[in-house]
Amino acid sequence: MASGGKIIGEYAKGKVDKLMTADAADSSRSQRIRHFLENMDAAILEANCEVIGRELPNLNRDSFLRMAVRVAELRADYIRAGLKMSESRHPDSAAVSDLARLRAAYEEMLAVYEAAERVIERGYAKLG
């Protein structure tokens, strides 16, 4: 053997099938994995397009912009409350609770906006 490497193969009834080196076996395995993942990516894309298209038919420029404006408004509400609360060194518990509520609303709306942005970036939604 000129290459000096191990031979990997399948043996059946005194006959060796698919004789290959370890490197060739790894290459073949890598190819199968890559092919599998490419097929899965295509299937996931198709599934997302189908589901998003069916479940969110009103995701368009106007609804996306409206969501962006709501995120900005909620961010402003949260910051405004923080600025007001900063006027007192010891804010009352109601002010702290209100600030937490405003932060949660802002962060949740931001997460929704980012999820919608990803849907659009990946082409799951048909935009007109």
C-alpha positions as CSV (number, residue, x, y, z in Angstrom):
1,M,0.0,0.0,0.0
2,A,1.6,3.2,-1.2
3,S,-0.3,5.7,0.9
4,G,0.4,4.0,4.2
5,G,-3.1,4.7,5.6
6,K,-5.7,2.3,6.9
7,I,-8.4,0.9,4.6
8,I,-12.0,1.2,5.7
9,G,-14.7,-0.8,3.9
10,E,-17.7,-3.1,4.2
11,Y,-17.1,-6.8,4.0
12,A,-19.7,-9.1,2.7
13,K,-19.2,-12.8,1.9
14,G,-15.5,-12.6,1.1
15,K,-15.9,-9.5,-1.0
16,V,-14.9,-5.9,0.0
17,D,-17.4,-3.3,-1.2
18,K,-16.7,0.4,-1.2
19,L,-13.1,0.3,-0.3
20,M,-11.9,3.7,0.8
21,T,-9.3,5.4,2.9
22,A,-10.2,7.1,6.2
23,D,-10.0,10.5,4.5
24,A,-12.4,9.4,1.7
25,A,-14.7,8.0,4.3
26,D,-14.7,11.3,6.2
27,S,-15.3,13.2,3.0
28,S,-18.2,11.0,2.1
29,R,-19.6,11.4,5.6
30,S,-19.2,15.2,5.4
31,Q,-20.9,15.2,2.0
32,R,-23.9,13.2,3.4
33,I,-24.2,15.5,6.4
34,R,-24.0,18.7,4.2
35,H,-26.6,17.2,1.8
36,F,-28.9,16.4,4.7
37,L,-28.5,19.9,6.2
38,E,-29.2,21.5,2.9
39,N,-32.3,19.5,2.5
40,M,-33.4,20.4,6.0
41,D,-32.8,24.1,5.4
42,A,-35.0,23.9,2.3
43,A,-37.7,22.1,4.2
44,I,-37.6,24.5,7.1
45,L,-37.8,27.5,4.7
46,E,-40.8,25.9,3.0
47,A,-42.5,25.2,6.3
48,N,-41.9,28.7,7.6
49,C,-43.1,30.3,4.4
50,E,-46.3,28.2,4.5
51,V,-47.0,28.8,8.2
52,I,-46.1,32.5,8.3
53,G,-48.0,33.2,5.1
54,R,-51.1,31.5,6.5
55,E,-50.9,32.8,10.1
56,L,-49.7,36.3,9.4
57,P,-51.3,37.5,6.1
58,N,-51.4,41.1,7.4
59,L,-47.6,41.4,7.9
60,N,-46.8,44.1,5.5
61,R,-45.1,47.5,5.4
62,D,-47.9,49.3,7.3
63,S,-48.2,46.7,10.1
64,F,-44.4,46.5,10.4
65,L,-44.1,50.3,10.6
66,R,-46.9,50.4,13.2
67,M,-45.0,47.9,15.3
68,A,-41.8,49.9,15.0
69,V,-43.6,53.1,16.1
70,R,-45.1,51.2,19.1
71,V,-41.6,50.0,20.1
72,A,-40.4,53.7,20.0
73,E,-43.4,54.8,22.0
74,L,-42.9,52.2,24.7
75,R,-39.2,53.0,24.8
76,A,-40.1,56.7,25.3
77,D,-42.6,55.8,28.1
78,Y,-40.0,53.7,29.9
79,I,-37.3,56.3,29.7
80,R,-39.7,59.1,30.7
81,A,-40.7,57.1,33.8
82,G,-37.1,56.5,34.6
83,L,-36.3,60.2,34.3
84,K,-39.2,61.0,36.6
85,M,-38.2,58.4,39.1
86,S,-34.6,59.7,39.1
87,E,-35.9,62.9,40.7
88,S,-36.2,61.1,44.0
89,R,-33.4,59.2,45.7
90,H,-36.0,56.8,47.3
91,P,-38.9,56.3,44.8
92,D,-42.0,54.7,46.2
93,S,-42.8,51.1,45.5
94,A,-45.6,52.1,43.1
95,A,-43.2,54.1,40.9
96,V,-40.7,51.1,40.9
97,S,-43.5,48.7,40.0
98,D,-44.7,51.0,37.2
99,L,-41.2,51.3,35.8
100,A,-40.8,47.5,35.8
101,R,-44.2,47.2,34.0
102,L,-43.1,49.8,31.4
103,R,-39.7,48.0,30.9
104,A,-41.4,44.6,30.4
105,A,-43.9,46.1,27.9
106,Y,-41.0,47.7,25.9
107,E,-38.8,44.6,26.0
108,E,-41.6,42.3,24.9
109,M,-42.6,44.6,22.1
110,L,-39.0,44.9,21.0
111,A,-38.7,41.1,21.0
112,V,-41.8,40.8,18.8
113,Y,-40.4,43.5,16.4
114,E,-37.1,41.6,16.1
115,A,-38.9,38.3,15.5
116,A,-40.9,40.0,12.7
117,E,-37.8,41.5,11.3
118,R,-36.2,38.1,11.1
119,V,-39.2,36.7,9.3
120,I,-38.9,39.4,6.7
121,E,-35.1,39.1,6.4
122,R,-35.4,35.3,5.8
123,G,-38.2,35.8,3.2
124,Y,-40.8,33.9,5.2
125,A,-43.4,36.6,4.6
126,K,-44.6,37.8,1.2
127,L,-44.3,41.5,1.1
128,G,-46.2,43.5,-1.4
